[in-house]
Amino acid sequence: MDRRLNMIGATVMMLFVAAACGGSGEGSADEAEAPAVTPAEAIDISTLTGDAARGEGLFASRGCIGCHTIGGGRLAGPDLEGVTERRERDWIFAMIINPDSMIKNDEVARELFAEYMTAMLSVGVNHQEAADLHAYLEGSGS
């Protein structure tokens, strides 16, 4: 019975997350300026410079705040305080840009999925937006 309740709770949480983590921000000027997502091997992310202020806006507008805090504790996903110290930049970019692939192919991502019982949803960010989010996380004591 407890297992069924856990499964029901997890399903309800996933529906909540799906609703909260959407928000493509259609029509925003930022989208027009940002390059389209390209395969990871086709872009050198080390050359990208992020804008923390823009990253903060993306953190809110793409629904990240529905699942994550920065120093406020766990929600549906992990608290991101210190994430830029715990994880490599490439790993963070990959998790932001293509979480489905990470959960399938990365041991740490699978462990996080098992711990939180909620898969991170793809919120449709491109490489520049991932750099902006990373800059925000880095500047927020992460």
GUDRENNU-624172 format. One record per residue (C-alpha): residue in three letters; z negated, y, x negated. Coordinates in pm, whole numbers, plus 50000, padded with zeros to 5 digits. Last residue first. Example, Ala and Ser with C-alpha at 12.3 -4.5 7.8 and 13.67 -1.06 7.14 Angstrom:
2
SER492864989448633 ALA492204955048770 
***
This chain:
142
SER506115279447277 GLY504135311247262 SER506355328347513 GLY508835340147250 GLU510055304847179 LEU510365296847548 TYR512355328747609 ALA514585322547306 HIS515175286847428 LEU516125299547773 ASP518605324047619 ALA520065296647396 ALA520395274047703 GLU522165303047877 GLN524595305147585 HIS525215267647598 ASN525905266547972 VAL523395262148251 GLY524115241448560 VAL520635233848691 SER520695197348590 LEU517605181648737 MET514695169048535 ALA513815134648661 THR510495130848836 MET508085101948783 TYR506075125148557 GLU505035099348295 ALA508075076648329 PHE510475106148314 LEU508625119948010 GLU508885085947840 ARG512605084347922 ALA513115119047771 VAL511255107947457 GLU513405076447428 ASP516725094447462 ASN519835078047609 LYS519575075347988 ILE517045103348036 MET519005125047793 SER522285118447974 ASP520765129548303 PRO519115160048140 ASN522455174948031 ILE522205212047953 ILE518435217247943 MET517595183847779 ALA520455187347530 PHE519395222747438 ILE515775212047393 TRP516795182547174 ASP519055204546958 ARG516235229846910 GLU513885202546785 ARG510815194646992 ARG507075199646943 GLU507115235546811 THR509695247447063 VAL507675229947336 GLY504495249047252 GLU503785258747611 LEU506315240547826 ASP503845225348074 PRO505405192448176 GLY507265185848500 ALA506225183348867 LEU503455207648772 ARG501355205448461 GLY499315233748317 GLY499585271748316 GLY500515277047951 ILE504225280348018 THR504715264948359 HIS507295239848475 CYS508575224048799 GLY509285252449043 ILE509315277448756 CYS512565261648631 GLY514245272748953 ARG517475286148806 SER516515321848897 ALA513035320948741 PHE513775305448403 LEU517125323648408 GLY515355357248428 GLU513085347748140 GLY516105336347941 ARG517765370347995 ALA514695386947851 ALA514585361647566 ASP518205367647460 GLY519485338147262 THR521515337546944 LEU524045309746916 THR525295299746571 SER522995269346549 ILE524535257246874 ASP527695246246695 ILE530065238146978 ALA532605210347030 GLU530175181746959 ALA528055191747257 PRO531005189747497 THR531775223647653 VAL529885243147915 ALA531725274748016 PRO531095306747822 ALA528695333047959 GLU529955367548058 ALA530995358748415 GLU527705340848474 ASP525655371048367 ALA527435393748616 SER525955373448900 GLY528265360649173 GLU526585327749218 GLY523005326249091 SER523255288649067 GLY520085283949261 GLY518955248149247 CYS515635237849101 ALA513485244249408 ALA515425223749663 ALA515975194149432 VAL512355196649318 PHE511105195049675 LEU513315165049747 MET512075148649428 MET508455155449529 VAL509015139349871 THR510485108749702 ALA507595106849455 GLY505085109149737 ILE506845081549930 MET506925059949615 ASN503235066649549 LEU502375058149910 ARG504335025649879 ARG502495017249555 ASP499135024249718 MET500005000050000 
***
